[in-house]
C-alpha cells in the first residue's frame, strides 16, 4: 500500500477508493476512461490496487466545482452497484429454478 508523504496527509487533501464488482479496470479503455472522468472532478490516481479497486486523491478546493459535474464526485462504486448485482444473481437463481421446474413438469407429463 502507498505511504503518504507528510504534506499529503494535511487537511488540504481528501482520498477515496473506487470499487467495481468485476475486474473491469483490467481493460485499458475502461481504466483510462474512469481516470479521465475522475480527473474532471479533480481526482488524481494514487494507485491501482488491482483490477477492481483504484485509489484517488484530490485537493479539497476541487469541491467548489462539484455542482457542475454530471456524476457524483464521491461515488465509490463504478459500474453495476452491489444492489443491482445482488438482484441480478437472485434473478438468475430463481430463473434457473423456474426452468428446471418447468422441464420436470413437461418431462413428467410426457411419461
DSSP file (Angstrom, degrees, kcal/mol; ACC not computed):
  #  RESIDUE AA STRUCTURE BP1 BP2  ACC     N-H-->O    O-->H-N    N-H-->O    O-->H-N    TCO  KAPPA ALPHA  PHI   PSI    X-CA   Y-CA   Z-CA
    1    1 A X              0   0    0      0, 0.0     2,-0.2     0, 0.0    46,-0.0   0.000 360.0 360.0 360.0 147.1    0.0    0.0    0.0
    2    2 A X        -     0   0    0      1,-0.1     2,-0.3     0, 0.0    45,-0.0  -0.431 360.0-138.0 -70.8 133.6    1.2    3.5   -0.8
    3    3 A X        -     0   0    0     -2,-0.2     2,-0.5     1,-0.0    -1,-0.1  -0.717  20.1-131.8 -85.7 142.9    2.8    5.5    2.0
    4    4 A X        -     0   0    0     -2,-0.3     5,-0.1     2,-0.0    -1,-0.0  -0.837  14.8-122.8-100.6 130.1    1.7    9.2    2.1
    5    5 A X    >>  -     0   0    0     -2,-0.5     3,-1.9     1,-0.1     4,-0.7  -0.331  31.3-109.1 -62.2 153.0    4.2   12.0    2.4
    6    6 A X  G >4 S+     0   0    0      1,-0.3     3,-0.8     2,-0.2     4,-0.3   0.829 118.4  57.1 -55.6 -35.7    3.6   14.3    5.4
    7    7 A X  G 34 S+     0   0    0      1,-0.2    -1,-0.3     2,-0.2     3,-0.2   0.678 103.4  55.6 -72.8 -14.7    2.5   17.1    3.1
    8    8 A X  G <4 S+     0   0    0     -3,-1.9    -1,-0.2     1,-0.2    -2,-0.2   0.619 100.6  56.6 -90.3 -13.6   -0.3   14.9    1.6
    9    9 A X  S << S+     0   0    0     -3,-0.8    -1,-0.2    -4,-0.7    -2,-0.2   0.392  82.7 104.6-101.0   4.7   -2.0   14.0    4.8
   10   10 A X  S >  S-     0   0    0     -4,-0.3     3,-1.3    -3,-0.2    -3,-0.0  -0.189  94.9 -85.9 -71.4 177.3   -2.6   17.5    6.0
   11   11 A X  T 3  S+     0   0    0      1,-0.3    -1,-0.1    48,-0.0    49,-0.1   0.519 114.5  77.4 -67.3  -7.1   -6.2   18.9    5.7
   12   12 A X  T 3  S+     0   0    0     -5,-0.2    48,-2.4    47,-0.1    49,-0.4   0.522  87.7  63.9 -87.5  -1.5   -5.9   20.0    2.1
   13   13 A X  E <   -A   59   0A   0     -3,-1.3     2,-0.3    46,-0.3    46,-0.2  -0.914  57.9-168.2-120.3 147.5   -6.3   16.6    0.5
   14   14 A X  E     -A   58   0A   0     44,-2.4    44,-2.1    -2,-0.4     2,-0.3  -0.957  10.8-155.4-128.8 154.5   -9.1   14.1    0.5
   15   15 A X  E     +A   57   0A   0     -2,-0.3     2,-0.3    42,-0.2    42,-0.2  -0.868  12.1 176.2-128.0 155.5   -9.0   10.4   -0.6
   16   16 A X  E     -A   56   0A   0     40,-2.1    40,-2.9    -2,-0.3     2,-0.5  -0.984  22.7-136.3-153.2 158.3  -11.4    7.8   -1.9
   17   17 A X  E     -A   55   0A   0     -2,-0.3     2,-0.5    38,-0.2    38,-0.2  -0.981  16.8-152.1-116.2 127.6  -11.3    4.3   -3.2
   18   18 A X  E     -A   54   0A   0     36,-3.0    36,-2.3    -2,-0.5     2,-0.3  -0.885  18.1-166.3-101.4 124.9  -13.4    3.5   -6.3
   19   19 A X  E     -Ab  53  77A   0     57,-3.3    59,-3.0    -2,-0.5     2,-0.3  -0.824  12.6-164.6-115.8 150.2  -14.5   -0.1   -6.5
   20   20 A X        -     0   0    0     32,-2.1    59,-0.1    -2,-0.3    61,-0.1  -0.933  24.4-133.8-125.1 153.4  -16.0   -2.3   -9.2
   21   21 A X  S    S+     0   0    0     57,-0.5     2,-0.3    59,-0.4    58,-0.1   0.604  92.7  35.6 -82.1 -11.4  -17.8   -5.7   -8.7
   22   22 A X  S    S-     0   0    0     29,-0.1     2,-2.0    30,-0.1     3,-0.4  -0.837 101.4 -91.7-132.0 170.6  -15.8   -7.2  -11.6
   23   23 A X  S >  S+     0   0    0     -2,-0.3     3,-1.0     1,-0.2     4,-0.2  -0.302  71.1 137.8 -80.4  55.3  -12.3   -6.9  -12.8
   24   24 A X  G >   +     0   0    0     -2,-2.0     3,-1.2     1,-0.2     7,-0.3   0.713  56.9  69.8 -78.6 -19.4  -13.2   -4.1  -15.3
   25   25 A X  G 3  S+     0   0    0     26,-2.1    -1,-0.2    -3,-0.4    27,-0.1   0.520  82.3  76.6 -76.3  -2.0  -10.2   -1.9  -14.6
   26   26 A X  G <  S+     0   0    0     -3,-1.0     2,-0.6    25,-0.4    -1,-0.2   0.803  76.9  84.5 -70.6 -31.0   -8.1   -4.6  -16.4
   27   27 A X  S <> S-     0   0    0     -3,-1.2     4,-2.8    -4,-0.2     3,-0.2  -0.638  77.6-147.3 -74.3 117.8   -9.5   -3.2  -19.7
   28   28 A X  H  > S+     0   0    0     -2,-0.6     4,-2.8     1,-0.2     5,-0.3   0.847  96.3  54.3 -57.9 -35.5   -7.2   -0.3  -20.6
   29   29 A X  H  > S+     0   0    0      2,-0.2     4,-1.9     1,-0.2    -1,-0.2   0.922 112.5  42.4 -65.4 -43.0  -10.1    1.6  -22.2
   30   30 A X  H  > S+     0   0    0     -3,-0.2     4,-2.9    -6,-0.2     5,-0.3   0.934 115.1  51.1 -66.5 -46.1  -12.2    1.4  -19.1
   31   31 A X  H  X S+     0   0    0     -4,-2.8     4,-2.0    -7,-0.3    -2,-0.2   0.935 114.7  41.2 -58.1 -49.9   -9.3    2.2  -16.8
   32   32 A X  H  X S+     0   0    0     -4,-2.8     4,-2.2    -5,-0.2    -1,-0.2   0.855 114.4  54.2 -69.1 -33.7   -8.2    5.3  -18.8
   33   33 A X  H  X S+     0   0    0     -4,-1.9     4,-2.2    -5,-0.3    -2,-0.2   0.925 110.0  45.1 -65.1 -44.7  -11.9    6.3  -19.2
   34   34 A X  H  X S+     0   0    0     -4,-2.9     4,-2.6     2,-0.2     5,-0.2   0.885 112.6  51.8 -68.3 -37.0  -12.6    6.2  -15.5
   35   35 A X  H  X S+     0   0    0     -4,-2.0     4,-1.9    -5,-0.3    -1,-0.2   0.906 110.8  48.4 -64.2 -40.3   -9.4    8.0  -14.7
   36   36 A X  H  X S+     0   0    0     -4,-2.2     4,-1.1     2,-0.2    -2,-0.2   0.897 112.3  49.0 -65.6 -40.3  -10.3   10.8  -17.2
   37   37 A X  H >X S+     0   0    0     -4,-2.2     4,-0.5     1,-0.2     3,-0.5   0.923 111.8  47.6 -66.3 -43.6  -13.8   11.0  -15.7
   38   38 A X  H ><>S+     0   0    0     -4,-2.6     5,-2.1     1,-0.2     3,-1.3   0.854 104.3  62.1 -64.9 -33.8  -12.5   11.3  -12.1
   39   39 A X  H ><5S+     0   0    0     -4,-1.9     3,-1.8     1,-0.3    -1,-0.2   0.837  92.5  64.7 -61.2 -32.1  -10.0   13.9  -13.3
   40   40 A X  H <<5S+     0   0    0     -4,-1.1    -1,-0.3    -3,-0.5    -2,-0.2   0.800 104.0  47.2 -60.5 -26.9  -12.9   16.1  -14.2
   41   41 A X  T <<5S-     0   0    0     -3,-1.3    -1,-0.3    -4,-0.5    -2,-0.2   0.357 127.7-101.3 -94.4   4.6  -13.8   16.2  -10.5
   42   42 A X  T < 5S+     0   0    0     -3,-1.8    17,-0.4     1,-0.3     2,-0.3   0.460  74.9 143.7  92.4   1.2  -10.2   16.9   -9.6
   43   43 A X      < -     0   0    0     -5,-2.1     2,-0.4    15,-0.1    -1,-0.3  -0.559  31.9-162.1 -79.4 138.8   -9.3   13.4   -8.5
   44   44 A X  E     -C   57   0A   0     13,-3.2    13,-2.1    -2,-0.3     2,-0.2  -0.970  26.4-109.9-120.2 134.1   -5.8   12.1   -9.3
   45   45 A X  E     +C   56   0A   0     -2,-0.4    11,-0.3    11,-0.2     3,-0.1  -0.449  34.0 175.8 -64.8 127.4   -4.9    8.4   -9.4
   46   46 A X  E     -     0   0A   0      9,-3.3     2,-0.3     1,-0.4    10,-0.2   0.818  64.4 -21.4 -96.5 -47.0   -2.7    7.5   -6.5
   47   47 A X  E     -C   55   0A   0      8,-1.4     8,-2.9   -45,-0.0     2,-0.7  -0.986  47.9-128.3-162.0 154.0   -2.6    3.7   -7.1
   48   48 A X  E     -C   54   0A   0     -2,-0.3     6,-0.2     6,-0.2     3,-0.1  -0.928  20.6-172.8-102.8 111.3   -4.3    0.8   -8.7
   49   49 A X  E     -     0   0A   0      4,-1.5     2,-0.2    -2,-0.7    -1,-0.2   0.957  64.8 -45.3 -67.8 -49.8   -4.7   -1.9   -6.0
   50   50 A X  E >  S-C   53   0A   0      3,-1.3     3,-0.6    -3,-0.1    -1,-0.2  -0.821  78.6 -62.8-161.9-165.0   -5.9   -4.5   -8.5
   51   51 A X  T 3  S+     0   0    0     -2,-0.2   -26,-2.1     1,-0.2   -25,-0.4   0.388 131.6  42.8 -80.6   6.7   -8.4   -4.7  -11.4
   52   52 A X  T 3  S+     0   0    0      1,-0.2   -32,-2.1   -29,-0.2     2,-0.4   0.464 109.6  53.3-124.7  -8.1  -11.3   -3.9   -9.1
   53   53 A X  E <   +AC  19  50A   0     -3,-0.6    -4,-1.5   -34,-0.2    -3,-1.3  -0.990  51.2 178.6-140.9 131.9  -10.0   -1.1   -6.9
   54   54 A X  E     -AC  18  48A   0    -36,-2.3   -36,-3.0    -2,-0.4     2,-0.5  -0.981  17.4-145.5-127.9 140.6   -8.5    2.3   -7.5
   55   55 A X  E     -AC  17  47A   0     -8,-2.9    -9,-3.3    -2,-0.4    -8,-1.4  -0.917  21.2-178.9-108.6 132.5   -7.3    4.9   -5.0
   56   56 A X  E     -AC  16  45A   0    -40,-2.9   -40,-2.1    -2,-0.5     2,-0.3  -0.870  10.2-166.2-124.3 157.8   -7.7    8.6   -5.8
   57   57 A X  E     +AC  15  44A   0    -13,-2.1   -13,-3.2    -2,-0.3     2,-0.3  -0.958   8.1 176.0-135.5 158.4   -6.8   11.9   -4.1
   58   58 A X  E     -A   14   0A   0    -44,-2.1   -44,-2.4    -2,-0.3     2,-0.2  -0.982  37.1 -97.8-155.3 154.8   -7.8   15.5   -4.8
   59   59 A X  E >   -A   13   0A   0    -17,-0.4     3,-2.1    -2,-0.3   -46,-0.3  -0.498  33.8-123.7 -70.5 144.7   -7.3   18.9   -3.1
   60   60 A X  G >  S+     0   0    0    -48,-2.4     3,-1.7     1,-0.3     4,-0.2   0.758 107.9  71.9 -61.6 -23.3  -10.3   19.9   -1.0
   61   61 A X  G >  S+     0   0    0    -49,-0.4     3,-1.4     1,-0.3    -1,-0.3   0.727  80.8  74.2 -65.0 -19.6  -10.5   23.1   -3.1
   62   62 A X  G X  S+     0   0    0     -3,-2.1     3,-1.5     1,-0.3    -1,-0.3   0.679  75.7  80.1 -67.5 -16.0  -11.8   20.9   -6.0
   63   63 A X  G X  S+     0   0    0     -3,-1.7     3,-1.7     1,-0.3     4,-0.4   0.776  74.6  75.6 -59.8 -26.3  -15.1   20.7   -4.1
   64   64 A X  G <  S+     0   0    0     -3,-1.4     3,-0.3     1,-0.3    -1,-0.3   0.768  97.9  44.4 -59.7 -26.4  -16.1   24.1   -5.5
   65   65 A X  G X  S+     0   0    0     -3,-1.5     3,-1.8    -4,-0.2     4,-0.4   0.390  81.5 101.9 -99.0   2.5  -16.8   22.6   -8.9
   66   66 A X  G X  S+     0   0    0     -3,-1.7     3,-1.5     1,-0.3    -1,-0.2   0.838  73.6  62.2 -57.6 -35.2  -18.8   19.6   -7.7
   67   67 A X  G 3  S+     0   0    0     -4,-0.4    -1,-0.3    -3,-0.3    -2,-0.1   0.678  99.2  56.6 -67.3 -15.9  -22.1   21.2   -8.6
   68   68 A X  G <  S+     0   0    0     -3,-1.8    -1,-0.3    -4,-0.0     2,-0.2   0.519  86.5 101.5 -91.1  -6.1  -21.1   21.3  -12.3
   69   69 A X    <   -     0   0    0     -3,-1.5     4,-0.1    -4,-0.4   -28,-0.0  -0.540  66.4-143.9 -85.9 144.6  -20.4   17.6  -12.7
   70   70 A X  S    S+     0   0    0     -2,-0.2     2,-0.3     2,-0.1    -1,-0.1   0.346  85.7  46.1 -84.9   7.7  -22.9   15.2  -14.3
   71   71 A X  S    S-     0   0    0     -5,-0.2     2,-0.6     4,-0.0    -2,-0.1  -0.930  98.9 -88.2-142.2 165.0  -21.9   12.4  -11.8
   72   72 A X    >   -     0   0    0     -2,-0.3     3,-1.8     1,-0.2    -2,-0.1  -0.662  29.7-156.2 -76.6 114.5  -21.3   12.1   -8.0
   73   73 A X  T 3  S+     0   0    0     -2,-0.6    -1,-0.2     1,-0.3   -32,-0.1   0.665  93.0  54.4 -67.9 -13.6  -17.7   13.0   -7.4
   74   74 A X  T 3  S+     0   0    0    -58,-0.0    -1,-0.3    -3,-0.0    -2,-0.1   0.236  76.9 136.0-102.3  13.1  -17.8   11.0   -4.1
   75   75 A X    <   -     0   0    0     -3,-1.8     3,-0.1     1,-0.1    -4,-0.0  -0.284  32.1-174.8 -59.3 145.7  -19.0    7.8   -5.8
   76   76 A X        +     0   0    0    -58,-0.1   -57,-3.3     1,-0.1     2,-0.4   0.422  64.1  68.5-120.4  -5.6  -17.2    4.7   -4.5
   77   77 A X  B     -b   19   0A   0    -59,-0.2     2,-0.4     2,-0.1   -57,-0.2  -0.950  61.3-165.1-116.4 136.9  -18.8    2.2   -6.9
   78   78 A X        -     0   0    0    -59,-3.0   -57,-0.5    -2,-0.4     2,-0.3  -0.977  60.9  -6.1-121.0 134.0  -18.1    2.1  -10.6
   79   79 A X  S    S+     0   0    0     -2,-0.4     2,-0.3   -59,-0.1    -2,-0.1  -0.638 123.4  14.8  85.7-144.8  -20.3    0.1  -13.0
   80   80 A X  S    S-     0   0    0     -2,-0.3   -59,-0.4     1,-0.1    -2,-0.2  -0.486  81.7-131.7 -69.7 126.5  -23.0   -2.1  -11.5
   81   81 A X     >  -     0   0    0     -2,-0.3     4,-2.3    -4,-0.1     5,-0.2  -0.245  24.9-102.5 -73.3 166.6  -23.7   -1.3   -7.9
   82   82 A X  H  > S+     0   0    0      1,-0.2     4,-2.3     2,-0.2     5,-0.2   0.857 120.5  52.1 -60.7 -37.1  -23.9   -4.0   -5.2
   83   83 A X  H  > S+     0   0    0      2,-0.2     4,-2.3     1,-0.2    -1,-0.2   0.916 110.6  46.9 -65.6 -43.5  -27.7   -3.9   -5.0
   84   84 A X  H  > S+     0   0    0      2,-0.2     4,-2.3     1,-0.2    -2,-0.2   0.884 111.8  51.4 -66.1 -38.1  -28.1   -4.4   -8.8
   85   85 A X  H  X S+     0   0    0     -4,-2.3     4,-2.4     2,-0.2    -2,-0.2   0.926 110.3  48.6 -64.3 -44.2  -25.5   -7.2   -8.7
   86   86 A X  H  X S+     0   0    0     -4,-2.3     4,-2.6     1,-0.2    -2,-0.2   0.911 111.6  50.0 -61.3 -42.5  -27.4   -9.0   -5.9
   87   87 A X  H  X S+     0   0    0     -4,-2.3     4,-2.7     1,-0.2    -1,-0.2   0.901 110.3  50.4 -63.4 -41.1  -30.7   -8.5   -7.8
   88   88 A X  H  X S+     0   0    0     -4,-2.3     4,-2.2     2,-0.2    -2,-0.2   0.909 111.3  48.1 -63.5 -42.5  -29.1  -10.0  -11.0
   89   89 A X  H  X S+     0   0    0     -4,-2.4     4,-2.5     2,-0.2    -2,-0.2   0.937 113.5  46.9 -64.0 -46.7  -27.8  -13.0   -9.1
   90   90 A X  H  X S+     0   0    0     -4,-2.6     4,-2.9     1,-0.2     5,-0.3   0.915 111.7  51.0 -62.0 -43.1  -31.2  -13.6   -7.4
   91   91 A X  H  X S+     0   0    0     -4,-2.7     4,-2.3     1,-0.2    -1,-0.2   0.903 111.2  48.8 -60.5 -41.4  -33.0  -13.3  -10.7
   92   92 A X  H  X S+     0   0    0     -4,-2.2     4,-2.3     2,-0.2    -2,-0.2   0.914 112.9  47.1 -64.6 -43.7  -30.6  -15.8  -12.3
   93   93 A X  H  X S+     0   0    0     -4,-2.5     4,-2.3     2,-0.2    -2,-0.2   0.956 116.0  43.1 -63.7 -51.1  -31.0  -18.3   -9.5
   94   94 A X  H  X S+     0   0    0     -4,-2.9     4,-2.3     1,-0.2    -1,-0.2   0.858 113.4  52.9 -66.6 -34.2  -34.8  -18.0   -9.4
   95   95 A X  H  X S+     0   0    0     -4,-2.3     4,-2.1    -5,-0.3    -1,-0.2   0.906 109.8  48.5 -64.6 -41.7  -35.0  -18.1  -13.2
   96   96 A X  H  X S+     0   0    0     -4,-2.3     4,-2.2     2,-0.2    -2,-0.2   0.907 111.1  50.2 -65.0 -41.8  -32.9  -21.3  -13.3
   97   97 A X  H  X S+     0   0    0     -4,-2.3     4,-2.5     1,-0.2    -2,-0.2   0.915 109.8  51.1 -62.3 -43.0  -35.1  -22.9  -10.7
   98   98 A X  H  X S+     0   0    0     -4,-2.3     4,-2.5     1,-0.2    -1,-0.2   0.900 109.6  50.4 -62.5 -40.6  -38.2  -22.0  -12.7
   99   99 A X  H  X S+     0   0    0     -4,-2.1     4,-2.4     2,-0.2    -1,-0.2   0.899 110.6  49.1 -64.2 -40.8  -36.7  -23.5  -15.8
  100  100 A X  H  X S+     0   0    0     -4,-2.2     4,-2.4     2,-0.2    -2,-0.2   0.924 111.9  48.7 -65.0 -43.7  -35.9  -26.8  -14.0
  101  101 A X  H  X S+     0   0    0     -4,-2.5     4,-2.4     2,-0.2    -2,-0.2   0.923 112.2  48.7 -61.6 -44.7  -39.4  -27.0  -12.6
  102  102 A X  H  X S+     0   0    0     -4,-2.5     4,-2.5     1,-0.2    -1,-0.2   0.909 111.2  50.0 -62.3 -41.3  -40.9  -26.4  -16.0
  103  103 A X  H  X S+     0   0    0     -4,-2.4     4,-2.7     1,-0.2    -1,-0.2   0.897 110.8  49.6 -64.3 -39.8  -38.7  -29.0  -17.5
  104  104 A X  H  X S+     0   0    0     -4,-2.4     4,-2.6     2,-0.2    -2,-0.2   0.899 111.4  49.0 -65.6 -40.4  -39.7  -31.5  -14.8
  105  105 A X  H  X S+     0   0    0     -4,-2.4     4,-1.7     2,-0.2    -2,-0.2   0.930 114.2  45.0 -64.5 -45.3  -43.4  -30.8  -15.4
  106  106 A X  H  X S+     0   0    0     -4,-2.5     4,-1.1     2,-0.2    -2,-0.2   0.923 114.6  48.7 -64.5 -44.1  -43.1  -31.2  -19.1
  107  107 A X  H  < S+     0   0    0     -4,-2.7     4,-0.5     1,-0.2     3,-0.4   0.907 111.6  48.8 -63.4 -42.5  -41.0  -34.4  -18.8
  108  108 A X  H  < S+     0   0    0     -4,-2.6     3,-0.5     1,-0.2    -1,-0.2   0.801 108.4  54.5 -69.9 -28.2  -43.4  -35.9  -16.2
  109  109 A X  H  < S+     0   0    0     -4,-1.7    -1,-0.2     1,-0.2    -2,-0.2   0.727 106.4  52.1 -75.7 -22.0  -46.4  -35.1  -18.5
  110  110 A X     <        0   0    0     -4,-1.1    -1,-0.2    -3,-0.4    -2,-0.2   0.525 360.0 360.0 -90.9  -6.0  -44.8  -37.0  -21.4
  111  111 A X              0   0    0     -3,-0.5    -2,-0.2    -4,-0.5    -1,-0.2   0.384 360.0 360.0-122.3 360.0  -44.2  -40.2  -19.5
